[in-house]
């Protein structure tokens, strides 16, 4: 008989990878399969925020907001290279939410989560402050400025998976669970490799269904479980335009329909605008931002900005499907972001835990609670419960205020790096940038240059350490260099990746990554 894992996880998004990391750190043997690339679903199509969710206070979700606010600073501490503090400006709009309600909400937001590191809310005179200059003159007299955090969401998933693998978890990408059966209190999961078509059966004592929008599909492939929980698929679309203003703050705009839209500084030269909230039907893998959503987002920010935004200004769009627990809310924007577990033991046999809902900010707590729920069925206890609250993710072993010092130190050690190049590497890899650069003493040592500071040395690192197999994996998930690279440059990266997969690449020079 082959190995029987303590835990098998279906789904390589933030929840699945978070559980894999926590479980492996506690000493469990872990197998995770993802049918596409890691973070290729909902987890990489978020608004890129680690936040409490100010608007959830309107729906009295105080427990959710408090938990998320506590997690906000915890995650910043363990991943300061990919998470950074961000100040948000909320202009007061006459005729919408009254100023007293905004003040009350922000007061709660400041204090219910035990804020320690981030600065508090303050009132802003938009007529004189720098943050008022991009707004329509004379329309907005005052506003409020508060704190949350920005995150590179896809890299959060990838670094969590990397740490899980470093602790012994087996991570398989482009591997679909095509059949799930239970024999003698052990789960047998048939996993099919997307490229070769080869199938392999994995055995595990506990099975976790963290497939996100596909959670119900997984249950339908032979598990014998009929869920009592309904999933509500909610589409959220975003647009990216050239930088709309020069300062470093984000905006949170209220709309007459009760929704809010963010405008966030993005990748130095761009502004990210989102999100929409609408119910979705269809294949989550085929979701795209509709012309109506693009127009809605343009109109929403144009109601505030002196220079209107039009669909012609959009340089990139992305859209994701959130698998929310269906709590019966009439409007998609009001659907809860709470997560829910459903634990089944078909025929009183091996347990299967399905995960519904959740948000990226609370993934670490979700993982803890999932493993707490499964504790009677698991043997591992090498790391104490709650260990992930303080253990840095790969590359995140420095102080939250130390990002500039890390960039300066990297340039001292590798003086051939330009400032923008070093900043990008530290912002992606943190202290692990040295692991990627290795013994390089010149740009020539980094191999072929593909454009936008992406080099062959970095590609080899992403293939060896971060499961990258296509150009899309590299330029839209492990980075956002797709915003800067030409179609021809991306095609050249894909050609290189194909050569690596097919074993037709030229031999590497000495000193490269193994």
Secondary structure, DSSP 8 states (H G I E B T S, - for coil): ---EEEEEEE--SHHHHHHHHHHHHTT--EEEE-SSSTT-SGGGSS--EE---GGGGGGT-HHHHHHHHHHHHHHHHH-TTTEEEEEEEEE--TTSS-HHHHHHHHHHHHHTTT--SS---EEEETTTSGGGTTB-TTT--EEEEEEEEEE-HHHHHHHHHHHHHHTT-EEESSEEEEEEEEETTEEEEEEEETTT--EEEEEEEEEEE--GGGHHHHHTTT-----S--EEEEEEEEEEEE---SSS-EEEEE-TTS-EEEEEEETTTEEEEE---EE--S-GGG----HHHHHHHHHHHHTTBSS---GGGEEEEEEEEEEEE----SSGGGS---EEEEEE-GGG-S-EEEEEE--GGGHHHHHHHHHHHHGGG----SS-TTGGGTS--TT--S-TT-HHHHHHHHHHHSTTS-HHHHHHHHHHHGGGHHHHHTT--SGGGG--EEETTEEHHHHHHHHHHH---SHHIIIIII--GGGTS-HHHHHHHHHHHHHHHHT-S----TTS--
